[in-house]
Amino acid sequence: MTMNATIETAPGPDAVSQRLTFVLAAACGMVAANIYYAQPLIAPISAALGLSHAAAGLIVTMTQIGYGTGLLLIVPLGDLVENRALICSVITLGAAALLAAAFATHALPFLIAALFIGLGSVAVQIIIPYAAHLAPEAIRGRVVGNVSTGLMLGIMLARPVSSFVTAVLSWHAVFFCSAALMIVLTAVLWMTLPRRKPVTRMHYGELLLSMPHLVRATPLLRRRALYQASLFGAFTLFWTVAPLQLAAEFGFSQRGIALFALAGVAGVFAAPIAGRLADRGHSRIATLVAMLLAAAGFLVTYIGTPGSMLNLACLVVAAIAIDIGVQGNVVLGFRAIFVLGHEHRSRLNGLYMATFFAAGAAGSAVGAFAFAQGGWVLASAIGGALPIAGLLYAATE
């Protein structure tokens, strides 16, 4: 498939090659990483920009606000605008924002840049339904799972990579390098991706107004979004609180925490497996297993005395189990909602992502507060309760 081809209707069996799948997966990982680079760098960035401890959280919050806004206002354009041009335009916006962040020497310009980094990062959520559109029905879950593997690798590797680059060079170098990567990526995607012009004839305002109707009229969307919300809330709670626990109980440095974060990368292998299971009609049992794994992950953290090697090993097991559950289930959700119709696939994806992204933001905030009030015991109890709530809801299916 060349850049001159246009995909408008049902894809053929050769519409998405292994090479194209790899390119889409790599693009998802590189773009998604932009959301997470700043998370472990809050201390050096806030110190350099003169932000107080109370305001330092804005470094991450502004990116999240931009990303959430983009999910609702930019991602639906995938049902209206030619997809290759849209993807490259949004990534270019992100590249410009990354450069602005790299050059920033004061708080306000950096925070504005962070907002646009979030907006530019929603290209990921245009790429995933685009990949689903290219894939024939029989292998759609496998293709989406493989592309999502790149997404999850980007998320999990972003934190340790930015920590290591900052330790060797500076936090400015993280944003410079990512901006250069986005520029190269845009050129590669423009030359590689087939054009895809949606058949929707709506205006942009009509497109946005149709989204509440899609929520009301699509019970499967609501169910899959809430399933993933219960797991993603637990996921963000864990990765917010685990570094605090590692520093408090084990005396881990920033580099030690970065190495611990690499344990979660093992979970990326769940995405392609989940996709294959969904293609074979096993989504329900796979969903239940994902929720059980996440709940069990929090439970095993109580094994061993806090601060012991056994307890540390159990934290690593928990990280892997929770990540497998979350990453497998998100693909099951993609597979389920993407069969509902190609004409509104991007809007469905935007709504799906916005729902559990909001739950993730809440999980992070609740986790930090719970840890401050009751330590690991309270925070992990809340984290474990979330997938259990998802299991109870799944029992009503």
Phi, psi and chi 1 to 4 in degrees:
 res  aa     phi    psi   chi1   chi2   chi3   chi4
   1 MET       -  125.7 -174.6   66.0   62.9      -
   2 THR  -105.1  174.8   68.1      -      -      -
   3 MET   -69.9  -16.2   70.2  175.0 -176.5      -
   4 ASN   -85.3  -11.1  -63.5  -43.5      -      -
   5 ALA   -77.9  151.5      -      -      -      -
   6 THR  -125.6  125.7  -59.6      -      -      -
   7 ILE   -97.6  119.1  -59.0  -66.3      -      -
   8 GLU  -126.1  -31.2  -68.0 -176.5   -9.9      -
   9 THR  -117.6 -150.4   55.7      -      -      -
  10 ALA   -66.0  136.3      -      -      -      -
  11 PRO   -73.9  152.0   27.4  -33.8      -      -
  12 GLY   -85.0  173.3      -      -      -      -
  13 PRO   -64.6  -21.3   22.0  -31.9      -      -
  14 ASP  -107.4   19.7   59.6  -14.7      -      -
  15 ALA   -67.9  -29.0      -      -      -      -
  16 VAL  -128.8  112.5   56.0      -      -      -
  17 SER   -87.3  170.0   63.5      -      -      -
  18 GLN   -63.0  -37.3  -72.0 -173.8  -15.9      -
  19 ARG   -63.2  -45.2  175.0  174.4  171.5  -90.5
  20 LEU   -66.5  -38.8 -177.1   56.6      -      -
  21 THR   -60.2  -42.3  -59.1      -      -      -
  22 PHE   -63.1  -43.4  174.9   80.4      -      -
  23 VAL   -60.9  -44.1  169.2      -      -      -
  24 LEU   -65.7  -40.5  -67.4  170.9      -      -
  25 ALA   -64.3  -44.8      -      -      -      -
  26 ALA   -62.5  -41.1      -      -      -      -
  27 ALA   -61.9  -43.6      -      -      -      -
  28 CYS   -59.8  -44.0  -80.9      -      -      -
  29 GLY   -64.7  -44.7      -      -      -      -
  30 MET   -64.9  -41.2  -66.3  174.9 -165.6      -
  31 VAL   -73.8  -43.7  175.7      -      -      -
  32 ALA   -61.8  -32.5      -      -      -      -
  33 ALA   -60.2  -27.8      -      -      -      -
  34 ASN   -60.8  -27.2  -66.6  -30.4      -      -
  35 ILE   -71.1  -27.1  -47.9  168.2      -      -
  36 TYR  -111.0   -7.5  -62.2   94.3      -      -
  37 TYR   -56.7  -39.3  -76.2  138.4      -      -
  38 ALA   -78.2  -16.5      -      -      -      -
  39 GLN   -57.3  -47.7  -74.1 -169.0   -8.9      -
  40 PRO   -82.2    1.0   30.1  -33.6      -      -
  41 LEU  -108.5   13.4  -52.2 -180.0      -      -
  42 ILE   -56.2  -43.1  -69.7  176.1      -      -
  43 ALA   -63.0  -54.2      -      -      -      -
  44 PRO   -67.3  -35.0   19.7  -31.2      -      -
  45 ILE   -68.2  -46.9  -67.6  174.8      -      -
  46 SER   -63.5  -36.5   59.7      -      -      -
  47 ALA   -65.9  -41.1      -      -      -      -
  48 ALA   -70.0  -32.1      -      -      -      -
  49 LEU   -95.2   -3.7  -59.2  179.1      -      -
  50 GLY    77.3   25.7      -      -      -      -
  51 LEU   -83.9  140.3  -79.9  168.7      -      -
  52 SER   -72.5  166.3   66.8      -      -      -
  53 HIS   -60.7  -36.6  -69.1  -61.0      -      -
  54 ALA   -67.3  -33.2      -      -      -      -
  55 ALA   -93.4   -7.5      -      -      -      -
  56 ALA   -61.5  -29.7      -      -      -      -
  57 GLY   -62.3  -20.0      -      -      -      -
  58 LEU   -63.6  -22.9  -71.4  172.6      -      -
  59 ILE   -58.6  -41.6  -68.0  169.4      -      -
  60 VAL   -86.9  -39.4  173.7      -      -      -
  61 THR   -61.3  -40.3  -59.6      -      -      -
  62 MET   -63.9  -38.4  -67.5  -58.6  -71.9      -
  63 THR   -64.6  -40.8  -55.8      -      -      -
  64 GLN   -65.6  -39.9  -68.1  175.5  -28.7      -
  65 ILE   -62.8  -44.0  -69.7  172.1      -      -
  66 GLY   -61.4  -42.2      -      -      -      -
  67 TYR   -66.2  -45.4 -168.5   73.4      -      -
  68 GLY   -62.4  -39.7      -      -      -      -
  69 THR   -63.8  -42.4  -57.8      -      -      -
  70 GLY   -64.5  -34.8      -      -      -      -
  71 LEU   -59.3  -37.7  -73.6  173.2      -      -
  72 LEU   -90.4  -28.0  -65.1  175.9      -      -
  73 LEU  -109.2  -26.9  -60.8 -177.4      -      -
  74 ILE  -104.2  -45.7  -64.1  177.3      -      -
  75 VAL   -55.6  -41.4  170.0      -      -      -
  76 PRO   -58.9  -20.6  -27.1   36.6      -      -
  77 LEU   -62.7  -16.3  -74.8  169.7      -      -
  78 GLY   -61.7  -19.5      -      -      -      -
  79 ASP   -90.5    0.4  -68.8  -27.5      -      -
  80 LEU  -128.0  -38.8 -173.9   64.4      -      -
  81 VAL  -106.8  147.7  177.0      -      -      -
  82 GLU   -52.9  126.7 -164.9  -78.7  -57.4      -
  83 ASN   -69.9  -40.2  -76.2 -173.2      -      -
  84 ARG   -62.3  -44.9 -176.3 -174.7   64.8  171.5
  85 ALA   -64.5  -39.6      -      -      -      -
  86 LEU   -65.1  -46.6  179.3   61.6      -      -
  87 ILE   -59.3  -48.2  -69.8  166.3      -      -
  88 CYS   -67.2  -35.5  -68.4      -      -      -
  89 SER   -66.1  -43.1  -62.6      -      -      -
  90 VAL   -68.4  -39.6  175.3      -      -      -
  91 ILE   -64.9  -37.6  -65.3  174.8      -      -
  92 THR   -61.9  -40.8  -59.7      -      -      -
  93 LEU   -57.9  -44.5  172.0   66.1      -      -
  94 GLY   -62.9  -38.8      -      -      -      -
  95 ALA   -62.9  -42.6      -      -      -      -
  96 ALA   -63.0  -40.2      -      -      -      -
  97 ALA   -66.9  -38.3      -      -      -      -
  98 LEU   -63.7  -40.6  -73.0  160.9      -      -
  99 LEU   -63.5  -41.9  -85.1  176.1      -      -
 100 ALA   -61.5  -40.7      -      -      -      -
 101 ALA   -65.5  -39.0      -      -      -      -
 102 ALA   -64.3  -35.7      -      -      -      -
 103 PHE   -87.0  -10.9  -78.4  113.4      -      -
 104 ALA   -63.9  135.8      -      -      -      -
 105 THR  -122.5   -2.8   55.2      -      -      -
 106 HIS  -130.2  160.7  -64.5   88.6      -      -
 107 ALA   -65.7  -47.2      -      -      -      -
 108 LEU   -61.4  -48.8 -176.9   58.6      -      -
 109 PRO   -59.2  -37.7  -23.2   33.7      -      -
 110 PHE   -65.7  -43.7 -178.4   90.0      -      -
 111 LEU   -66.0  -37.2  -65.9  176.3      -      -
 112 ILE   -65.0  -41.8  -66.4  172.2      -      -
 113 ALA   -62.1  -39.7      -      -      -      -
 114 ALA   -61.1  -39.2      -      -      -      -
 115 LEU   -59.2  -44.4  178.1   72.4      -      -
 116 PHE   -76.9  -23.8  -78.4   92.0      -      -
 117 ILE   -62.2  -42.6  -71.2  171.5      -      -
 118 GLY   -61.9  -44.4      -      -      -      -
 119 LEU   -61.0  -43.5  -78.2  170.2      -      -
 120 GLY   -67.9  -24.4      -      -      -      -
 121 SER   -77.0  -13.1  -61.7      -      -      -
 122 VAL   -72.2   -2.5  -61.6      -      -      -
 123 ALA   -54.1  -31.8      -      -      -      -
 124 VAL   -54.8  -43.4  169.0      -      -      -
 125 GLN   -82.2   -0.8  -59.1  -51.4  -31.9      -
 126 ILE   -93.3  -35.1  -55.1  167.5      -      -
 127 ILE   -66.2  -41.7  -68.3  172.3      -      -
 128 ILE   -64.1  -50.9  -68.4  174.8      -      -
 129 PRO   -65.6  -28.6   16.4  -27.4      -      -
 130 TYR   -61.7  -44.5  170.1   82.1      -      -
 131 ALA   -62.6  -39.5      -      -      -      -
 132 ALA   -63.7  -35.9      -      -      -      -
 133 HIS   -67.9  -37.7 -172.9   85.0      -      -
 134 LEU   -69.1  -28.7  -66.0 -179.7      -      -
 135 ALA   -84.4  135.2      -      -      -      -
 136 PRO   -61.8  155.6  -19.1   31.1      -      -
 137 GLU   -54.6  -40.9  173.1   68.4   22.8      -
 138 ALA   -64.4  -27.5      -      -      -      -
 139 ILE  -121.3   17.0   61.4  167.7      -      -
 140 ARG   -62.1  -42.5 -176.5  165.0  -67.7  141.9
 141 GLY   -62.5  -40.5      -      -      -      -
 142 ARG   -64.4  -44.6 -173.7  176.0   73.1 -168.8
 143 VAL   -64.1  -47.6  170.6      -      -      -
 144 VAL   -62.0  -38.6  170.5      -      -      -
 145 GLY   -62.9  -42.9      -      -      -      -
 146 ASN   -65.7  -42.0  -71.0  -22.8      -      -
 147 VAL   -65.3  -39.7  172.4      -      -      -
 148 SER   -67.8  -25.0  -62.5      -      -      -
 149 THR   -59.9  -41.9  -60.8      -      -      -
 150 GLY   -62.2  -41.9      -      -      -      -
 151 LEU   -57.2  -49.6  165.8   66.0      -      -
 152 MET   -68.6  -35.4  -63.0  -55.2  175.2      -
 153 LEU   -61.6  -42.2  -89.6  172.8      -      -
 154 GLY   -60.9  -43.5      -      -      -      -
 155 ILE   -62.7  -46.2  -68.8  172.9      -      -
 156 MET   -76.9  -31.0  -62.5  -49.5  -57.6      -
 157 LEU   -85.1  -19.1  -70.2  174.5      -      -
 158 ALA   -59.0  -44.8      -      -      -      -
 159 ARG   -64.8  -53.5  -61.7  178.8 -175.7   92.0
 160 PRO   -64.1  -35.9   15.3  -27.7      -      -
 161 VAL   -63.2  -47.1  165.0      -      -      -
 162 SER   -66.1  -33.9   64.4      -      -      -
 163 SER   -65.1  -44.4  -67.0      -      -      -
 164 PHE   -68.8  -42.5  -72.5  131.6      -      -
 165 VAL   -62.7  -41.5  170.5      -      -      -
 166 THR   -64.7  -38.8  -59.3      -      -      -
 167 ALA   -64.8  -35.1      -      -      -      -
 168 VAL   -86.4  -41.8  174.2      -      -      -
 169 LEU  -115.4  -95.3  -61.5  171.4      -      -
 170 SER  -164.6  169.4   72.0      -      -      -
 171 TRP   -68.4  -27.7   64.8  -96.1      -      -
 172 HIS   -59.2  -37.9  -64.7  -83.4      -      -
 173 ALA   -63.2  -31.9      -      -      -      -
 174 VAL   -59.4  -46.8  173.9      -      -      -
 175 PHE   -74.9  -36.0  -65.7   98.1      -      -
 176 PHE   -60.6  -48.3  -85.1  123.6      -      -
 177 CYS   -63.4  -42.1  -69.0      -      -      -
 178 SER   -67.9  -37.7 -174.3      -      -      -
 179 ALA   -60.7  -44.1      -      -      -      -
 180 ALA   -63.1  -40.5      -      -      -      -
 181 LEU   -62.6  -40.0 -168.7   61.3      -      -
 182 MET   -66.2  -36.7  -68.5  -57.5  101.2      -
 183 ILE   -64.2  -46.0  -66.9  168.6      -      -
 184 VAL   -64.0  -43.0  173.0      -      -      -
 185 LEU   -60.4  -41.8  176.9   63.1      -      -
 186 THR   -59.4  -43.1  -59.6      -      -      -
 187 ALA   -63.9  -42.3      -      -      -      -
 188 VAL   -64.0  -45.0  170.0      -      -      -
 189 LEU   -65.1  -39.5  -66.8  179.2      -      -
 190 TRP   -62.4  -36.0 -174.8 -101.7      -      -
 191 MET   -83.5  -18.8  -66.6 -174.4  -69.1      -
 192 THR  -104.0  -41.4  -56.3      -      -      -
 193 LEU   -75.0  139.3  -59.8 -174.4      -      -
 194 PRO   -72.4  148.3   23.7  -31.1      -      -
 195 ARG   -71.1  146.3  -63.4  178.7   72.0 -107.4
 196 ARG  -140.4  108.5 -173.6 -120.6  160.9 -175.2
 197 LYS   -98.9  114.9  176.3   64.6  177.8  175.8
 198 PRO   -62.2  155.2  -19.6   31.8      -      -
 199 VAL   -91.6   -5.4  -63.7      -      -      -
 200 THR   -61.0  136.4  -58.0      -      -      -
 201 ARG  -110.3   18.3  -64.9  -67.2  179.6  -99.7
 202 MET   -75.9  157.7  -71.1 -178.1  175.0      -
 203 HIS   -83.9  163.4  -62.8  -62.6      -      -
 204 TYR   -58.6  -43.1  179.9   59.5      -      -
 205 GLY   -61.3  -41.6      -      -      -      -
 206 GLU   -64.7  -36.4  -65.8  172.8  -38.1      -
 207 LEU   -60.8  -46.9 -162.3   74.7      -      -
 208 LEU   -67.4  -40.7  -64.3 -178.2      -      -
 209 LEU   -67.1  -21.9  -69.4  173.1      -      -
 210 SER   -76.4  -15.4   70.9      -      -      -
 211 MET   -67.9  -43.1  -66.9  172.8   72.1      -
 212 PRO   -59.1  -35.8  -24.9   35.0      -      -
 213 HIS   -64.8  -39.3  170.5   73.3      -      -
 214 LEU   -61.7  -38.5  -77.2  174.7      -      -
 215 VAL   -63.0  -46.5  174.3      -      -      -
 216 ARG   -67.2  -36.6  -67.1 -167.6  -59.9  -91.1
 217 ALA   -91.7   -1.2      -      -      -      -
 218 THR  -126.5   82.9  -42.3      -      -      -
 219 PRO   -60.9  -31.4   17.0  -29.0      -      -
 220 LEU   -64.1  -38.7  179.2   60.3      -      -
 221 LEU   -60.9  -47.7  168.6   64.9      -      -
 222 ARG   -60.1  -43.0  -62.1 -164.1  -59.0  -90.4
 223 ARG   -67.2  -47.9 -177.0  169.0  -74.0  -83.9
 224 ARG   -66.1  -36.2  -67.3  -54.0  -41.8 -171.4
 225 ALA   -64.7  -40.7      -      -      -      -
 226 LEU   -72.6  -35.2  -69.7  174.7      -      -
 227 TYR   -56.9  -50.3  -73.7  167.6      -      -
 228 GLN   -70.3  -30.5 -173.8   61.9   13.7      -
 229 ALA   -61.4  -41.2      -      -      -      -
 230 SER   -65.1  -35.3   69.9      -      -      -
 231 LEU   -81.6  -40.5  -72.5  174.3      -      -
 232 PHE   -71.0  -32.9 -161.4   66.2      -      -
 233 GLY   -61.3  -41.9      -      -      -      -
 234 ALA   -66.6  -38.6      -      -      -      -
 235 PHE   -62.0  -50.4  170.6   85.3      -      -
 236 THR   -69.2  -33.7   58.7      -      -      -
 237 LEU   -61.0  -46.4 -177.2  146.9      -      -
 238 PHE   -60.8  -47.7  177.9   85.8      -      -
 239 TRP   -78.1  -10.3  -74.9  106.0      -      -
 240 THR   -83.0  -40.2  -62.6      -      -      -
 241 VAL   -89.1  -33.9  174.7      -      -      -
 242 ALA   -55.7  -45.3      -      -      -      -
 243 PRO   -61.3  -34.6  -25.4   36.0      -      -
 244 LEU   -65.9  -41.5  -58.7  175.8      -      -
 245 GLN   -67.3  -39.8  177.3   72.0   -7.4      -
 246 LEU   -64.4  -38.4  -70.2  168.7      -      -
 247 ALA   -72.0  -41.0      -      -      -      -
 248 ALA   -74.4  -45.7      -      -      -      -
 249 GLU   -94.2  -28.6  -69.7  -68.5  -16.7      -
 250 PHE  -114.1   -5.9  -61.0   91.7      -      -
 251 GLY    66.8   30.4      -      -      -      -
 252 PHE   -69.5  141.1  -88.9   33.7      -      -
 253 SER   -85.8  179.1   65.3      -      -      -
 254 GLN   -60.0  -38.4 -171.1   69.2   41.0      -
 255 ARG   -69.3  -38.0  -69.9 -165.4  179.5 -167.5
 256 GLY   -63.5  -41.6      -      -      -      -
 257 ILE   -64.5  -37.8  -67.7  169.7      -      -
 258 ALA   -63.3  -40.4      -      -      -      -
 259 LEU   -65.9  -39.5  -71.9  171.2      -      -
 260 PHE   -60.4  -38.8  176.9   85.1      -      -
 261 ALA   -60.7  -25.9      -      -      -      -
 262 LEU   -65.7  -22.1  -68.5  174.0      -      -
 263 ALA   -60.3  -34.6      -      -      -      -
 264 GLY   -67.4  -18.1      -      -      -      -
 265 VAL   -62.2  -26.4  175.1      -      -      -
 266 ALA   -58.0  -25.2      -      -      -      -
 267 GLY   -69.7  -15.5      -      -      -      -
 268 VAL   -64.5  -23.5  -58.2      -      -      -
 269 PHE   -69.4  -12.8  -61.1  106.7      -      -
 270 ALA   -71.0  -29.9      -      -      -      -
 271 ALA   -62.4  -54.1      -      -      -      -
 272 PRO   -65.1  -33.3   18.8  -29.4      -      -
 273 ILE   -64.7  -44.9  -66.1  171.5      -      -
 274 ALA   -61.0  -40.3      -      -      -      -
 275 GLY   -60.6  -43.0      -      -      -      -
 276 ARG   -66.5  -40.4  -73.6  167.7  171.5   78.6
 277 LEU   -61.8  -40.7  -70.7  172.2      -      -
 278 ALA   -65.1  -39.8      -      -      -      -
 279 ASP   -61.2  -28.3  -76.1  -21.7      -      -
 280 ARG   -93.6    6.3  -65.4  169.8 -174.6  168.7
 281 GLY    84.9   21.0      -      -      -      -
 282 HIS  -107.4   29.1  -57.4  -50.8      -      -
 283 SER   -62.5  -39.9  -72.2      -      -      -
 284 ARG   -65.0  -50.2  177.4  163.7  171.9   75.3
 285 ILE   -65.6  -36.1 -175.0   64.9      -      -
 286 ALA   -65.7  -36.5      -      -      -      -
 287 THR   -62.8  -45.1  -61.9      -      -      -
 288 LEU   -63.6  -40.8  -62.9  176.5      -      -
 289 VAL   -63.2  -41.1  169.9      -      -      -
 290 ALA   -59.9  -44.7      -      -      -      -
 291 MET   -67.4  -39.9  -67.0  176.5  178.8      -
 292 LEU   -64.1  -39.5  -74.1  169.7      -      -
 293 LEU   -62.3  -43.9  -85.8  173.5      -      -
 294 ALA   -64.3  -43.6      -      -      -      -
 295 ALA   -64.3  -42.2      -      -      -      -
 296 ALA   -65.2  -32.5      -      -      -      -
 297 GLY   -58.2  -44.8      -      -      -      -
 298 PHE   -67.8  -35.5  -78.0   97.2      -      -
 299 LEU   -64.8  -39.9 -171.7   60.5      -      -
 300 VAL   -70.4  -15.2  -59.7      -      -      -
 301 THR   -69.9   -9.8   62.9      -      -      -
 302 TYR   -87.7   -4.0  -68.7   97.6      -      -
 303 ILE   -79.5  131.1  -61.6  174.5      -      -
 304 GLY    88.4  157.5      -      -      -      -
 305 THR   -73.2  133.7  -55.3      -      -      -
 306 PRO   -53.4  130.0  -28.2   36.0      -      -
 307 GLY    95.1   -8.8      -      -      -      -
 308 SER   -85.5  163.0   66.3      -      -      -
 309 MET   -64.6  -35.5  -72.7  -58.1  -62.6      -
 310 LEU   -62.6  -44.6  174.8   60.0      -      -
 311 ASN   -65.3  -37.5 -171.3 -119.9      -      -
 312 LEU   -64.4  -42.6  176.8   59.9      -      -
 313 ALA   -61.2  -37.9      -      -      -      -
 314 CYS   -68.6  -33.8  -71.1      -      -      -
 315 LEU   -64.1  -38.6  -83.8  171.1      -      -
 316 VAL   -64.5  -43.8  173.0      -      -      -
 317 VAL   -60.8  -41.3  170.3      -      -      -
 318 ALA   -62.3  -43.7      -      -      -      -
 319 ALA   -59.0  -43.0      -      -      -      -
 320 ILE   -67.3  -45.1  -65.0  170.5      -      -
 321 ALA   -63.8  -44.5      -      -      -      -
 322 ILE   -65.3  -42.2  -68.0  167.4      -      -
 323 ASP   -66.6  -39.0  -78.0   18.0      -      -
 324 ILE   -61.5  -45.3  -72.1  174.5      -      -
 325 GLY   -61.0  -46.9      -      -      -      -
 326 VAL   -68.1  -46.0  171.8      -      -      -
 327 GLN   -72.7  -33.5  -64.5  172.7   23.5      -
 328 GLY   -68.9  -42.3      -      -      -      -
 329 ASN   -69.9  -33.1 -167.4   69.3      -      -
 330 VAL   -64.4  -36.1   72.8      -      -      -
 331 VAL   -69.2  -39.6  174.0      -      -      -
 332 LEU   -58.7  -38.1  -62.9  171.8      -      -
 333 GLY   -67.4  -44.5      -      -      -      -
 334 PHE   -56.4  -47.6  -76.2  142.4      -      -
 335 ARG   -61.1  -39.5  178.5   63.9  171.3   81.9
 336 ALA   -69.1  -45.0      -      -      -      -
 337 ILE   -80.5  -22.8   65.9  172.3      -      -
 338 PHE   -77.1  -10.2  -72.9  164.3      -      -
 339 VAL   -88.5   -0.6  -58.1      -      -      -
 340 LEU   -82.0   -6.4  -61.5  176.8      -      -
 341 GLY   138.2  126.9      -      -      -      -
 342 HIS   -70.8  -21.4   66.1   85.5      -      -
 343 GLU   -71.2  -21.2   68.8  -81.9    2.6      -
 344 HIS  -129.2   29.2   45.6 -122.3      -      -
 345 ARG   -64.7  -41.2 -165.6  168.7  -81.7  153.2
 346 SER   -68.2  -39.1  -70.2      -      -      -
 347 ARG   -65.2  -42.0  -80.7  168.2  -73.5  166.3
 348 LEU   -60.1  -42.2  -69.5  173.3      -      -
 349 ASN   -65.2  -41.6 -173.6   49.3      -      -
 350 GLY   -60.6  -42.8      -      -      -      -
 351 LEU   -67.8  -42.2  -69.3  164.7      -      -
 352 TYR   -59.5  -50.3  175.1   57.7      -      -
 353 MET   -67.1  -42.2  -71.0  -67.4  -57.8      -
 354 ALA   -61.6  -36.9      -      -      -      -
 355 THR   -63.8  -53.0  -59.4      -      -      -
 356 PHE   -81.0  -19.8   73.8   74.7      -      -
 357 PHE   -66.0  -39.1 -172.2   82.1      -      -
 358 ALA   -63.0  -40.7      -      -      -      -
 359 ALA   -64.2  -36.1      -      -      -      -
 360 GLY   -65.4  -42.1      -      -      -      -
 361 ALA   -62.3  -40.9      -      -      -      -
 362 ALA   -66.1  -40.2      -      -      -      -
 363 GLY   -61.6  -40.1      -      -      -      -
 364 SER   -64.8  -45.1 -178.6      -      -      -
 365 ALA   -66.1  -45.2      -      -      -      -
 366 VAL   -64.5  -39.8  169.2      -      -      -
 367 GLY   -61.8  -45.5      -      -      -      -
 368 ALA   -62.9  -42.2      -      -      -      -
 369 PHE   -65.6  -44.1  177.8   79.2      -      -
 370 ALA   -64.4  -38.5      -      -      -      -
 371 PHE   -65.4  -38.5 -171.3   83.6      -      -
 372 ALA   -65.5  -33.0      -      -      -      -
 373 GLN   -87.9  -40.4  -60.5  -59.5  -47.5      -
 374 GLY  -136.0   15.5      -      -      -      -
 375 GLY    66.3 -160.9      -      -      -      -
 376 TRP   -62.2  -34.8  179.2 -100.2      -      -
 377 VAL   -59.7  -50.0  172.8      -      -      -
 378 LEU   -68.6  -45.9  178.0   58.9      -      -
 379 ALA   -62.7  -44.7      -      -      -      -
 380 SER   -71.1  -29.4   60.5      -      -      -
 381 ALA   -64.7  -42.0      -      -      -      -
 382 ILE   -66.0  -43.4  -64.7  171.3      -      -
 383 GLY   -60.0  -43.2      -      -      -      -
 384 GLY   -69.2  -28.6      -      -      -      -
 385 ALA   -69.4  -27.2      -      -      -      -
 386 LEU   -65.3  -52.1  -68.7  172.5      -      -
 387 PRO   -65.9  -28.2   18.1  -29.1      -      -
 388 ILE   -65.6  -39.6  -69.1  173.8      -      -
 389 ALA   -61.6  -37.9      -      -      -      -
 390 GLY   -63.9  -39.3      -      -      -      -
 391 LEU   -63.2  -41.1  -81.6  167.7      -      -
 392 LEU   -63.3  -39.4  -66.2  174.7      -      -
 393 TYR   -68.6  -38.1 -179.2   45.6      -      -
 394 ALA   -63.4  -28.9      -      -      -      -
 395 ALA   -65.9  -17.9      -      -      -      -
 396 THR   -88.0   -3.2   68.1      -      -      -
 397 GLU   -67.3      - -174.9  174.0  -23.0      -
